[in-house]
């Protein structure tokens, strides 16, 4: 499903994230949070977690640790 244009911050480019990796804290901000998860047919994140958009992918991240716990590759194409 197409989404709004995504612009990587300076010094970043596409990277294929996987479960267990730590997301840089730069991406834990409202600019990258994705709250329209119902539109994609996925559930709300549990308390303490956020869906984070990274390019065409959607990452479920535990905020306290910045750890990626789930990935939907190609959520935005």
N, C-alpha and C positions, 0 to 999 in steps of 0.2 A: 504494500500500500504506500503510495507516495506520501511524503511528509514535507514539512517546510524545509527550505534550503538549510543545510548544515554547513557551518564554517568551522574548520579546525582552528584552535588557537595557534598563535605564532610558535613555530617549532614542532608542531604535531602534524601527523598525517595519518592515513588509515593504518590501523593495526588490528589484527584479529585477536580479540581478547578471549580468554578461556577461564573456566571456573577455577577459582583459587588464587588468581592473580590480584595484585593490589592496584586499584585505580588511583591515579594521581588526584590529590585533593582539589585541584583546579576544577575537576569535573563534578564535584559535589556542591553544586550551586544551582539556583533556580534556572539559570540559563541553559542547563543541560538536563534538568529533571524532566521526565515525561509523565504527565498526569492524565493523558487521554487514553489510558490503557483499555478502557471499555471499547473504544473505537477499533482496537486491534483484536478484541476478543480474548484478552488475557485478564487475569485477576488483579485485584489491588495488591500492592506489596504489603507484606506483614509489617507490623509496627517495628520501627527501627531500620527499615529497608526502603530503598527508592529505586524506581526504574530510571535509568540514565541513558540518554541517547548518545551514541558515539558513532557518528557517520551513519551508515545504513543499518547499524545493529542496535539492539536494545539490551542493556545490561541490568540485571538485578543486583544491587550492591548493598551490602550491610554498611550503613553509614558510620558506625563507631569504628569499624576496622578497615573500611574502604575495600573489603574483599568482595570480588565478583562471585556470586553464588549461582547465577543462571545467566544464560545468553540466548537471545533470539537473533540468529544471523539473518540479515536481509529483511528485517522488519520494515524498513523503509527502502524502497528501490526506485 
